[in-house]
Amino acid sequence: MGFFDKIKKGLSRTKKNLIQNIESVIVGYPKLDDEFLDDMEAVLLSGDLGLATTEKVMGKIRQGMHEGKIKETGDVLPYMKDAVAEMLTADNEGSKEVMHHPEVILVVGVNGVGKTTTIGKLAAYYRNQGKKVLLAAADTFRAAASEQLTVWAERTGSDIVKHSEGADPAAVAYDAVSAAKARDVDVVLIDTAGRLQTKVNLMSELSKISRVVKKIIPDAPHQTLLVLDATTGQNAISQAKKFSEVAPVTGVVLTKLDGTAKGGVVLSVHEELHVPVKWVGVGEAVEDLQPFNAREFAEALFETEGEILEKDSEAGKK
């Protein structure tokens, strides 16, 4: 399955919660009025878009009405689809950057969001592209973190650099990037601690990792990916804000999208952080971590039953 089919399947619970509720409001109102807009706003908030993002979407709907692009309630859903796609691509311009050699990717996030598993799936993705990958087990504070990453290294055929539990994470990162240059590695994925005692400690640790990596490759790390759990809804937004205060986040990985009715958090995370959603997890399998496609996400989320039937009919004719 391609991204569209996977994301459509992964968004099934969100569609039942958010899109069906939007359609109910549309069917329930014969004309555009303030009461219709109030109910629409309430539905968007229930879909975990958050207040700020809901206000932005409602502002676009009102703009569409003012410009005559929304003339009746039935025009709202297709207009929203285009508006959401536009919003999600706003910070993605130029996101298809040229990969460095090696490309050093720092992966951050709290424990329990699937950070180490995400690193393993990213390793599998790059290995399938024919790239040589090295994993750095710099989460030396969590018991078994190194062992878990070792399993992924063996599973994906990637190299790994690790030290003993409790070792200096920056030392692991330094040795990993040094080894990557020596071994002609294409991608370095650095696992980091998900929970330290205070925000100051976290900032200090991440800054130290960045500093030592720059001693070997001055413009590294080239990416800092923040892993978030979609099932936590607005709590993911809170985590995102905290991490963006201590690390220059360049992209978001949203996991467990298939297990939540709160898929609207994709838009909320993007709008709150103003950084691109780079990857989404839509299942347990290795290949279910997919590069994010804003247009196809919007198409899959806002696809109506009528459009599905029309596509099925066209496929049957072929």
DONULO-201194 format. One record per residue (C-alpha): residue number from 0; residue in one letter; x negated, y, z negated. Coordinates in pm, 1 decimal. Layout:
% residues N
<fitor->NUM&gudren->A&c1->X&c2->Y&c3->Z>
...
//
This chain:
% residues 318
<fitor->0&gudren->M&c1->0.0&c2->0.0&c3->0.0>
<fitor->1&gudren->G&c1->-111.2&c2->356.2&c3->74.4>
<fitor->2&gudren->F&c1->-93.1&c2->649.7&c3->-166.3>
<fitor->3&gudren->F&c1->267.6&c2->735.8&c3->-73.3>
<fitor->4&gudren->D&c1->402.9&c2->386.8&c3->-141.8>
<fitor->5&gudren->K&c1->203.7&c2->344.4&c3->-461.9>
<fitor->6&gudren->I&c1->300.2&c2->685.1&c3->-598.8>
<fitor->7&gudren->K&c1->664.1&c2->633.0&c3->-503.0>
<fitor->8&gudren->K&c1->666.7&c2->307.5&c3->-697.8>
<fitor->9&gudren->G&c1->481.4&c2->467.6&c3->-987.9>
<fitor->10&gudren->L&c1->725.3&c2->759.5&c3->-1001.7>
<fitor->11&gudren->S&c1->1037.1&c2->540.1&c3->-1013.4>
<fitor->12&gudren->R&c1->1106.8&c2->617.6&c3->-1380.8>
<fitor->13&gudren->T&c1->1044.9&c2->989.2&c3->-1327.0>
<fitor->14&gudren->K&c1->1284.0&c2->991.9&c3->-1029.7>
<fitor->15&gudren->K&c1->1557.1&c2->833.0&c3->-1241.4>
<fitor->16&gudren->N&c1->1503.6&c2->1091.8&c3->-1512.4>
<fitor->17&gudren->L&c1->1423.3&c2->1413.0&c3->-1327.5>
<fitor->18&gudren->I&c1->1539.9&c2->1391.8&c3->-965.6>
<fitor->19&gudren->Q&c1->1871.6&c2->1219.7&c3->-1037.7>
<fitor->20&gudren->N&c1->1945.5&c2->1487.0&c3->-1298.1>
<fitor->21&gudren->I&c1->1863.5&c2->1759.7&c3->-1044.0>
<fitor->22&gudren->E&c1->2092.5&c2->1592.6&c3->-791.4>
<fitor->23&gudren->S&c1->2369.2&c2->1576.8&c3->-1053.5>
<fitor->24&gudren->V&c1->2342.7&c2->1951.6&c3->-1106.0>
<fitor->25&gudren->I&c1->2346.3&c2->2012.4&c3->-729.3>
<fitor->26&gudren->V&c1->2655.1&c2->1795.1&c3->-680.6>
<fitor->27&gudren->G&c1->2827.8&c2->1952.0&c3->-980.1>
<fitor->28&gudren->Y&c1->2809.3&c2->2307.7&c3->-850.0>
<fitor->29&gudren->P&c1->2975.2&c2->2416.7&c3->-524.6>
<fitor->30&gudren->K&c1->2787.9&c2->2747.4&c3->-519.3>
<fitor->31&gudren->L&c1->2472.2&c2->2918.2&c3->-638.1>
<fitor->32&gudren->D&c1->2532.6&c2->3115.2&c3->-956.9>
<fitor->33&gudren->D&c1->2371.5&c2->3188.3&c3->-1294.1>
<fitor->34&gudren->E&c1->2529.1&c2->2882.4&c3->-1455.5>
<fitor->35&gudren->F&c1->2381.4&c2->2659.1&c3->-1184.8>
<fitor->36&gudren->L&c1->2035.0&c2->2812.6&c3->-1241.3>
<fitor->37&gudren->D&c1->2065.3&c2->2768.4&c3->-1620.9>
<fitor->38&gudren->D&c1->2147.3&c2->2399.1&c3->-1582.1>
<fitor->39&gudren->M&c1->1866.0&c2->2353.4&c3->-1331.7>
<fitor->40&gudren->E&c1->1620.4&c2->2510.4&c3->-1575.2>
<fitor->41&gudren->A&c1->1734.5&c2->2275.9&c3->-1853.9>
<fitor->42&gudren->V&c1->1681.1&c2->1972.9&c3->-1627.7>
<fitor->43&gudren->L&c1->1328.4&c2->2081.0&c3->-1536.9>
<fitor->44&gudren->L&c1->1238.0&c2->2125.0&c3->-1902.7>
<fitor->45&gudren->S&c1->1368.7&c2->1775.1&c3->-1976.6>
<fitor->46&gudren->G&c1->1136.0&c2->1640.6&c3->-1705.1>
<fitor->47&gudren->D&c1->832.7&c2->1756.8&c3->-1907.4>
<fitor->48&gudren->L&c1->734.7&c2->2038.3&c3->-1677.8>
<fitor->49&gudren->G&c1->686.6&c2->2261.0&c3->-1979.7>
<fitor->50&gudren->L&c1->814.4&c2->2616.0&c3->-2024.6>
<fitor->51&gudren->A&c1->552.3&c2->2804.2&c3->-1820.5>
<fitor->52&gudren->T&c1->572.5&c2->2566.6&c3->-1522.1>
<fitor->53&gudren->T&c1->952.6&c2->2555.0&c3->-1534.1>
<fitor->54&gudren->E&c1->963.3&c2->2935.0&c3->-1525.4>
<fitor->55&gudren->K&c1->732.1&c2->2936.6&c3->-1222.5>
<fitor->56&gudren->V&c1->945.4&c2->2679.9&c3->-1036.3>
<fitor->57&gudren->M&c1->1264.3&c2->2869.5&c3->-1122.4>
<fitor->58&gudren->G&c1->1098.7&c2->3189.0&c3->-1000.7>
<fitor->59&gudren->K&c1->1030.1&c2->3020.4&c3->-666.6>
<fitor->60&gudren->I&c1->1392.0&c2->2901.2&c3->-645.0>
<fitor->61&gudren->R&c1->1519.8&c2->3255.4&c3->-709.7>
<fitor->62&gudren->Q&c1->1274.0&c2->3385.6&c3->-450.2>
<fitor->63&gudren->G&c1->1407.3&c2->3130.5&c3->-201.9>
<fitor->64&gudren->M&c1->1762.4&c2->3248.5&c3->-270.7>
<fitor->65&gudren->H&c1->1661.5&c2->3612.9&c3->-228.6>
<fitor->66&gudren->E&c1->1486.0&c2->3540.4&c3->101.0>
<fitor->67&gudren->G&c1->1782.8&c2->3343.2&c3->230.9>
<fitor->68&gudren->K&c1->1592.5&c2->3013.9&c3->245.5>
<fitor->69&gudren->I&c1->1830.1&c2->2869.1&c3->-15.7>
<fitor->70&gudren->K&c1->2186.6&c2->2944.1&c3->96.1>
<fitor->71&gudren->E&c1->2366.9&c2->2665.8&c3->-89.3>
<fitor->72&gudren->T&c1->2295.3&c2->2419.9&c3->-369.5>
<fitor->73&gudren->G&c1->2207.3&c2->2146.1&c3->-120.2>
<fitor->74&gudren->D&c1->1907.6&c2->2351.6&c3->-2.6>
<fitor->75&gudren->V&c1->1743.1&c2->2344.9&c3->-345.8>
<fitor->76&gudren->L&c1->1585.0&c2->1998.7&c3->-344.7>
<fitor->77&gudren->P&c1->1403.4&c2->2022.5&c3->-8.1>
<fitor->78&gudren->Y&c1->1290.9&c2->2374.3&c3->-98.8>
<fitor->79&gudren->M&c1->1155.9&c2->2248.7&c3->-433.2>
<fitor->80&gudren->K&c1->964.2&c2->1973.0&c3->-254.7>
<fitor->81&gudren->D&c1->776.1&c2->2227.9&c3->-43.3>
<fitor->82&gudren->A&c1->727.5&c2->2461.8&c3->-339.8>
<fitor->83&gudren->V&c1->580.8&c2->2186.7&c3->-560.1>
<fitor->84&gudren->A&c1->346.0&c2->2069.1&c3->-282.8>
<fitor->85&gudren->E&c1->229.1&c2->2428.4&c3->-237.1>
<fitor->86&gudren->M&c1->173.3&c2->2473.8&c3->-611.2>
<fitor->87&gudren->L&c1->-27.0&c2->2151.4&c3->-640.4>
<fitor->88&gudren->T&c1->-254.5&c2->2237.5&c3->-347.4>
<fitor->89&gudren->A&c1->-323.6&c2->2592.0&c3->-470.4>
<fitor->90&gudren->D&c1->-641.3&c2->2494.2&c3->-658.6>
<fitor->91&gudren->N&c1->-729.6&c2->2205.3&c3->-430.6>
<fitor->92&gudren->E&c1->-859.4&c2->2416.3&c3->-143.1>
<fitor->93&gudren->G&c1->-1212.5&c2->2304.3&c3->-71.2>
<fitor->94&gudren->S&c1->-1178.8&c2->2017.1&c3->-319.8>
<fitor->95&gudren->K&c1->-1317.6&c2->1774.3&c3->-59.6>
<fitor->96&gudren->E&c1->-1666.6&c2->1884.4&c3->-151.8>
<fitor->97&gudren->V&c1->-1977.7&c2->1731.2&c3->-3.9>
<fitor->98&gudren->M&c1->-2111.3&c2->1456.5&c3->-231.6>
<fitor->99&gudren->H&c1->-2454.7&c2->1512.6&c3->-379.1>
<fitor->100&gudren->H&c1->-2718.6&c2->1241.1&c3->-393.8>
<fitor->101&gudren->P&c1->-2677.4&c2->1131.2&c3->-656.8>
<fitor->102&gudren->E&c1->-2334.4&c2->1271.7&c3->-747.6>
<fitor->103&gudren->V&c1->-2332.6&c2->1304.0&c3->-1126.4>
<fitor->104&gudren->I&c1->-1983.3&c2->1281.5&c3->-1275.4>
<fitor->105&gudren->L&c1->-1921.7&c2->1349.3&c3->-1644.3>
<fitor->106&gudren->V&c1->-1599.8&c2->1183.9&c3->-1767.5>
<fitor->107&gudren->V&c1->-1431.1&c2->1324.2&c3->-2080.5>
<fitor->108&gudren->G&c1->-1108.9&c2->1257.6&c3->-2272.2>
<fitor->109&gudren->V&c1->-981.3&c2->1139.2&c3->-2609.9>
<fitor->110&gudren->N&c1->-991.4&c2->773.7&c3->-2707.7>
<fitor->111&gudren->G&c1->-692.0&c2->572.2&c3->-2591.2>
<fitor->112&gudren->V&c1->-620.8&c2->749.4&c3->-2261.2>
<fitor->113&gudren->G&c1->-797.8&c2->482.3&c3->-2056.2>
<fitor->114&gudren->K&c1->-1123.5&c2->673.0&c3->-2007.5>
<fitor->115&gudren->T&c1->-1363.0&c2->377.9&c3->-1988.5>
<fitor->116&gudren->T&c1->-1119.3&c2->179.0&c3->-1773.5>
<fitor->117&gudren->T&c1->-1090.3&c2->480.8&c3->-1543.5>
<fitor->118&gudren->I&c1->-1468.8&c2->489.8&c3->-1508.6>
<fitor->119&gudren->G&c1->-1464.1&c2->122.3&c3->-1416.0>
<fitor->120&gudren->K&c1->-1196.1&c2->180.3&c3->-1151.7>
<fitor->121&gudren->L&c1->-1386.8&c2->480.0&c3->-1013.1>
<fitor->122&gudren->A&c1->-1693.7&c2->259.0&c3->-990.2>
<fitor->123&gudren->A&c1->-1490.1&c2->2.9&c3->-794.5>
<fitor->124&gudren->Y&c1->-1360.9&c2->276.1&c3->-561.6>
<fitor->125&gudren->Y&c1->-1707.6&c2->406.7&c3->-479.7>
<fitor->126&gudren->R&c1->-1852.6&c2->55.6&c3->-449.5>
<fitor->127&gudren->N&c1->-1579.6&c2->-26.8&c3->-196.0>
<fitor->128&gudren->Q&c1->-1702.4&c2->275.0&c3->1.3>
<fitor->129&gudren->G&c1->-2044.2&c2->113.0&c3->15.1>
<fitor->130&gudren->K&c1->-2201.8&c2->345.4&c3->-242.2>
<fitor->131&gudren->K&c1->-2453.6&c2->243.2&c3->-505.6>
<fitor->132&gudren->V&c1->-2312.3&c2->324.0&c3->-850.9>
<fitor->133&gudren->L&c1->-2469.7&c2->357.1&c3->-1194.9>
<fitor->134&gudren->L&c1->-2272.9&c2->374.0&c3->-1520.7>
<fitor->135&gudren->A&c1->-2405.1&c2->557.1&c3->-1827.8>
<fitor->136&gudren->A&c1->-2273.2&c2->427.5&c3->-2161.5>
<fitor->137&gudren->A&c1->-2303.0&c2->761.1&c3->-2343.3>
<fitor->138&gudren->D&c1->-2005.4&c2->691.8&c3->-2573.9>
<fitor->139&gudren->T&c1->-2233.0&c2->551.7&c3->-2843.3>
<fitor->140&gudren->F&c1->-1997.1&c2->635.3&c3->-3132.3>
<fitor->141&gudren->R&c1->-1711.4&c2->394.6&c3->-3051.8>
<fitor->142&gudren->A&c1->-1764.8&c2->31.6&c3->-3135.8>
<fitor->143&gudren->A&c1->-1765.3&c2->-192.5&c3->-2826.9>
<fitor->144&gudren->A&c1->-1754.7&c2->102.7&c3->-2582.3>
<fitor->145&gudren->S&c1->-2086.8&c2->-5.7&c3->-2435.3>
<fitor->146&gudren->E&c1->-1971.9&c2->-366.9&c3->-2407.3>
<fitor->147&gudren->Q&c1->-1651.7&c2->-262.0&c3->-2233.5>
<fitor->148&gudren->L&c1->-1847.1&c2->-57.7&c3->-1980.3>
<fitor->149&gudren->T&c1->-2090.1&c2->-347.5&c3->-1930.1>
<fitor->150&gudren->V&c1->-1797.8&c2->-570.3&c3->-1828.1>
<fitor->151&gudren->W&c1->-1697.5&c2->-311.1&c3->-1568.0>
<fitor->152&gudren->A&c1->-2055.0&c2->-286.6&c3->-1441.4>
<fitor->153&gudren->E&c1->-2066.0&c2->-662.8&c3->-1389.9>
<fitor->154&gudren->R&c1->-1719.0&c2->-668.8&c3->-1236.1>
<fitor->155&gudren->T&c1->-1796.5&c2->-395.4&c3->-983.3>
<fitor->156&gudren->G&c1->-2159.6&c2->-479.8&c3->-914.5>
<fitor->157&gudren->S&c1->-2277.6&c2->-147.1&c3->-1058.1>
<fitor->158&gudren->D&c1->-2598.4&c2->-70.3&c3->-1249.6>
<fitor->159&gudren->I&c1->-2567.2&c2->36.1&c3->-1613.6>
<fitor->160&gudren->V&c1->-2786.2&c2->223.4&c3->-1860.7>
<fitor->161&gudren->K&c1->-2705.7&c2->179.4&c3->-2229.6>
<fitor->162&gudren->H&c1->-2871.9&c2->219.8&c3->-2569.3>
<fitor->163&gudren->S&c1->-2788.5&c2->75.1&c3->-2908.6>
<fitor->164&gudren->E&c1->-2471.2&c2->180.3&c3->-3093.0>
<fitor->165&gudren->G&c1->-2512.0&c2->518.8&c3->-3263.3>
<fitor->166&gudren->A&c1->-2791.1&c2->628.8&c3->-3028.7>
<fitor->167&gudren->D&c1->-2814.4&c2->985.1&c3->-2896.2>
<fitor->168&gudren->P&c1->-2557.9&c2->1016.7&c3->-2610.1>
<fitor->169&gudren->A&c1->-2771.3&c2->1279.5&c3->-2435.2>
<fitor->170&gudren->A&c1->-3065.8&c2->1038.3&c3->-2431.3>
<fitor->171&gudren->V&c1->-2847.9&c2->779.3&c3->-2256.2>
<fitor->172&gudren->A&c1->-2738.2&c2->1037.9&c3->-1998.1>
<fitor->173&gudren->Y&c1->-3100.0&c2->1149.6&c3->-1943.0>
<fitor->174&gudren->D&c1->-3222.1&c2->793.6&c3->-1887.7>
<fitor->175&gudren->A&c1->-2924.6&c2->716.7&c3->-1660.8>
<fitor->176&gudren->V&c1->-2982.7&c2->1014.0&c3->-1429.5>
<fitor->177&gudren->S&c1->-3357.3&c2->944.7&c3->-1425.8>
<fitor->178&gudren->A&c1->-3286.0&c2->583.8&c3->-1327.5>
<fitor->179&gudren->A&c1->-3038.2&c2->697.2&c3->-1063.0>
<fitor->180&gudren->K&c1->-3302.9&c2->908.7&c3->-889.7>
<fitor->181&gudren->A&c1->-3558.0&c2->628.0&c3->-909.2>
<fitor->182&gudren->R&c1->-3315.8&c2->363.9&c3->-775.4>
<fitor->183&gudren->D&c1->-3165.1&c2->577.7&c3->-497.4>
<fitor->184&gudren->V&c1->-2816.7&c2->564.5&c3->-657.6>
<fitor->185&gudren->D&c1->-2526.4&c2->748.7&c3->-490.4>
<fitor->186&gudren->V&c1->-2291.0&c2->805.2&c3->-787.2>
<fitor->187&gudren->V&c1->-2355.8&c2->830.1&c3->-1161.9>
<fitor->188&gudren->L&c1->-2053.2&c2->800.7&c3->-1392.4>
<fitor->189&gudren->I&c1->-2120.5&c2->913.0&c3->-1750.2>
<fitor->190&gudren->D&c1->-1887.9&c2->788.6&c3->-2025.4>
<fitor->191&gudren->T&c1->-1862.6&c2->1023.0&c3->-2326.2>
<fitor->192&gudren->A&c1->-1729.6&c2->1010.6&c3->-2679.7>
<fitor->193&gudren->G&c1->-1358.0&c2->1071.1&c3->-2710.1>
<fitor->194&gudren->R&c1->-1347.8&c2->1173.8&c3->-3071.2>
<fitor->195&gudren->L&c1->-1600.7&c2->1359.7&c3->-3282.8>
<fitor->196&gudren->Q&c1->-1541.2&c2->1512.8&c3->-3624.0>
<fitor->197&gudren->T&c1->-1484.1&c2->1869.4&c3->-3506.6>
<fitor->198&gudren->K&c1->-1445.6&c2->2067.7&c3->-3186.7>
<fitor->199&gudren->V&c1->-1784.4&c2->2225.3&c3->-3259.8>
<fitor->200&gudren->N&c1->-1946.6&c2->1880.8&c3->-3263.3>
<fitor->201&gudren->L&c1->-1772.5&c2->1787.0&c3->-2939.5>
<fitor->202&gudren->M&c1->-1883.9&c2->2109.0&c3->-2769.4>
<fitor->203&gudren->S&c1->-2238.6&c2->2058.6&c3->-2895.6>
<fitor->204&gudren->E&c1->-2252.9&c2->1699.0&c3->-2770.5>
<fitor->205&gudren->L&c1->-2113.0&c2->1774.5&c3->-2422.9>
<fitor->206&gudren->S&c1->-2338.0&c2->2079.9&c3->-2388.7>
<fitor->207&gudren->K&c1->-2642.1&c2->1875.2&c3->-2486.4>
<fitor->208&gudren->I&c1->-2557.7&c2->1607.6&c3->-2226.2>
<fitor->209&gudren->S&c1->-2525.0&c2->1875.6&c3->-1958.8>
<fitor->210&gudren->R&c1->-2853.4&c2->2038.5&c3->-2060.8>
<fitor->211&gudren->V&c1->-3062.6&c2->1722.1&c3->-2046.3>
<fitor->212&gudren->V&c1->-2907.1&c2->1614.2&c3->-1715.5>
<fitor->213&gudren->K&c1->-2998.2&c2->1954.0&c3->-1565.5>
<fitor->214&gudren->K&c1->-3363.5&c2->1890.0&c3->-1652.0>
<fitor->215&gudren->I&c1->-3359.5&c2->1619.3&c3->-1385.9>
<fitor->216&gudren->I&c1->-3099.4&c2->1759.3&c3->-1143.0>
<fitor->217&gudren->P&c1->-3054.4&c2->2136.8&c3->-1195.1>
<fitor->218&gudren->D&c1->-2699.2&c2->2159.0&c3->-1055.3>
<fitor->219&gudren->A&c1->-2567.5&c2->1847.8&c3->-1235.8>
<fitor->220&gudren->P&c1->-2320.6&c2->1740.4&c3->-1360.2>
<fitor->221&gudren->H&c1->-2146.3&c2->1804.4&c3->-1029.7>
<fitor->222&gudren->Q&c1->-1803.2&c2->1709.2&c3->-1161.6>
<fitor->223&gudren->T&c1->-1646.1&c2->1699.5&c3->-1507.4>
<fitor->224&gudren->L&c1->-1331.8&c2->1487.1&c3->-1493.5>
<fitor->225&gudren->L&c1->-1079.1&c2->1503.8&c3->-1777.6>
<fitor->226&gudren->V&c1->-879.8&c2->1182.5&c3->-1826.7>
<fitor->227&gudren->L&c1->-523.8&c2->1229.1&c3->-1958.9>
<fitor->228&gudren->D&c1->-244.5&c2->981.9&c3->-2038.8>
<fitor->229&gudren->A&c1->74.0&c2->1080.1&c3->-1849.5>
<fitor->230&gudren->T&c1->296.5&c2->895.8&c3->-2099.8>
<fitor->231&gudren->T&c1->207.6&c2->1149.7&c3->-2370.0>
<fitor->232&gudren->G&c1->384.0&c2->1429.0&c3->-2177.7>
<fitor->233&gudren->Q&c1->320.3&c2->1771.5&c3->-2324.0>
<fitor->234&gudren->N&c1->63.9&c2->1628.4&c3->-2568.4>
<fitor->235&gudren->A&c1->-154.0&c2->1578.2&c3->-2261.3>
<fitor->236&gudren->I&c1->-131.2&c2->1951.7&c3->-2198.7>
<fitor->237&gudren->S&c1->-252.7&c2->2019.7&c3->-2551.8>
<fitor->238&gudren->Q&c1->-548.6&c2->1784.2&c3->-2503.2>
<fitor->239&gudren->A&c1->-625.5&c2->1946.7&c3->-2169.5>
<fitor->240&gudren->K&c1->-639.9&c2->2292.7&c3->-2322.8>
<fitor->241&gudren->K&c1->-872.3&c2->2177.1&c3->-2602.3>
<fitor->242&gudren->F&c1->-1113.5&c2->2007.1&c3->-2364.9>
<fitor->243&gudren->S&c1->-1111.0&c2->2297.3&c3->-2119.6>
<fitor->244&gudren->E&c1->-1231.3&c2->2515.8&c3->-2409.4>
<fitor->245&gudren->V&c1->-1540.7&c2->2302.0&c3->-2464.2>
<fitor->246&gudren->A&c1->-1620.3&c2->2170.9&c3->-2115.3>
<fitor->247&gudren->P&c1->-1602.7&c2->2321.1&c3->-1763.6>
<fitor->248&gudren->V&c1->-1338.2&c2->2076.4&c3->-1638.1>
<fitor->249&gudren->T&c1->-1343.3&c2->2053.4&c3->-1256.8>
<fitor->250&gudren->G&c1->-1068.4&c2->1794.7&c3->-1210.9>
<fitor->251&gudren->V&c1->-806.3&c2->1586.1&c3->-1389.5>
<fitor->252&gudren->V&c1->-744.5&c2->1211.4&c3->-1383.4>
<fitor->253&gudren->L&c1->-388.5&c2->1130.9&c3->-1490.6>
<fitor->254&gudren->T&c1->-346.1&c2->767.8&c3->-1599.1>
<fitor->255&gudren->K&c1->-37.0&c2->551.1&c3->-1663.0>
<fitor->256&gudren->L&c1->185.9&c2->754.5&c3->-1432.0>
<fitor->257&gudren->D&c1->380.4&c2->437.3&c3->-1354.7>
<fitor->258&gudren->G&c1->472.2&c2->390.6&c3->-1720.6>
<fitor->259&gudren->T&c1->642.1&c2->724.2&c3->-1782.9>
<fitor->260&gudren->A&c1->958.2&c2->916.4&c3->-1703.3>
<fitor->261&gudren->K&c1->751.2&c2->1232.7&c3->-1753.9>
<fitor->262&gudren->G&c1->584.2&c2->1249.9&c3->-1412.8>
<fitor->263&gudren->G&c1->655.2&c2->1622.1&c3->-1407.7>
<fitor->264&gudren->V&c1->348.8&c2->1651.1&c3->-1631.9>
<fitor->265&gudren->V&c1->136.2&c2->1629.8&c3->-1312.6>
<fitor->266&gudren->L&c1->260.2&c2->1974.7&c3->-1216.5>
<fitor->267&gudren->S&c1->242.1&c2->2102.5&c3->-1572.3>
<fitor->268&gudren->V&c1->-121.4&c2->1993.3&c3->-1619.3>
<fitor->269&gudren->H&c1->-218.5&c2->2154.7&c3->-1289.8>
<fitor->270&gudren->E&c1->-45.0&c2->2483.4&c3->-1369.1>
<fitor->271&gudren->E&c1->-180.8&c2->2505.9&c3->-1724.5>
<fitor->272&gudren->L&c1->-543.6&c2->2430.2&c3->-1636.3>
<fitor->273&gudren->H&c1->-561.5&c2->2570.3&c3->-1281.8>
<fitor->274&gudren->V&c1->-790.2&c2->2284.2&c3->-1182.9>
<fitor->275&gudren->P&c1->-699.4&c2->2016.4&c3->-927.9>
<fitor->276&gudren->V&c1->-549.3&c2->1680.9&c3->-1016.0>
<fitor->277&gudren->K&c1->-811.2&c2->1458.3&c3->-849.3>
<fitor->278&gudren->W&c1->-695.2&c2->1105.2&c3->-935.3>
<fitor->279&gudren->V&c1->-377.3&c2->934.4&c3->-1058.8>
<fitor->280&gudren->G&c1->-330.7&c2->589.5&c3->-1208.5>
<fitor->281&gudren->V&c1->-16.5&c2->414.2&c3->-1085.6>
<fitor->282&gudren->G&c1->-69.0&c2->60.1&c3->-1215.0>
<fitor->283&gudren->E&c1->-297.8&c2->-185.6&c3->-1391.1>
<fitor->284&gudren->A&c1->-488.3&c2->-312.0&c3->-1086.2>
<fitor->285&gudren->V&c1->-828.7&c2->-168.7&c3->-994.7>
<fitor->286&gudren->E&c1->-695.5&c2->-27.9&c3->-666.8>
<fitor->287&gudren->D&c1->-408.7&c2->146.8&c3->-848.6>
<fitor->288&gudren->L&c1->-634.2&c2->441.5&c3->-933.0>
<fitor->289&gudren->Q&c1->-577.7&c2->661.3&c3->-628.0>
<fitor->290&gudren->P&c1->-721.2&c2->993.1&c3->-502.5>
<fitor->291&gudren->F&c1->-442.1&c2->1246.5&c3->-550.8>
<fitor->292&gudren->N&c1->-252.2&c2->1375.5&c3->-246.8>
<fitor->293&gudren->A&c1->-32.2&c2->1674.7&c3->-336.4>
<fitor->294&gudren->R&c1->191.0&c2->1664.8&c3->-29.1>
<fitor->295&gudren->E&c1->259.0&c2->1291.6&c3->-55.7>
<fitor->296&gudren->F&c1->321.0&c2->1324.6&c3->-429.7>
<fitor->297&gudren->A&c1->587.9&c2->1589.1&c3->-364.9>
<fitor->298&gudren->E&c1->737.9&c2->1382.7&c3->-80.2>
<fitor->299&gudren->A&c1->757.1&c2->1072.6&c3->-301.2>
<fitor->300&gudren->L&c1->898.0&c2->1258.7&c3->-602.2>
<fitor->301&gudren->F&c1->1169.3&c2->1448.1&c3->-415.4>
<fitor->302&gudren->E&c1->1262.5&c2->1178.4&c3->-163.7>
<fitor->303&gudren->T&c1->1642.4&c2->1140.2&c3->-176.4>
<fitor->304&gudren->E&c1->1847.2&c2->825.1&c3->-129.2>
<fitor->305&gudren->G&c1->1964.1&c2->962.7&c3->205.7>
<fitor->306&gudren->E&c1->1604.7&c2->998.0&c3->327.4>
<fitor->307&gudren->I&c1->1522.0&c2->645.0&c3->211.5>
<fitor->308&gudren->L&c1->1820.9&c2->501.8&c3->400.1>
<fitor->309&gudren->E&c1->1726.6&c2->702.1&c3->710.0>
<fitor->310&gudren->K&c1->1368.1&c2->569.5&c3->699.8>
<fitor->311&gudren->D&c1->1492.3&c2->212.5&c3->649.7>
<fitor->312&gudren->S&c1->1725.2&c2->253.7&c3->947.0>
<fitor->313&gudren->E&c1->1443.0&c2->383.6&c3->1169.0>
<fitor->314&gudren->A&c1->1217.1&c2->98.9&c3->1056.9>
<fitor->315&gudren->G&c1->1493.3&c2->-151.0&c3->1141.5>
<fitor->316&gudren->K&c1->1524.7&c2->-12.4&c3->1494.7>
<fitor->317&gudren->K&c1->1152.5&c2->-59.9&c3->1548.2>
//
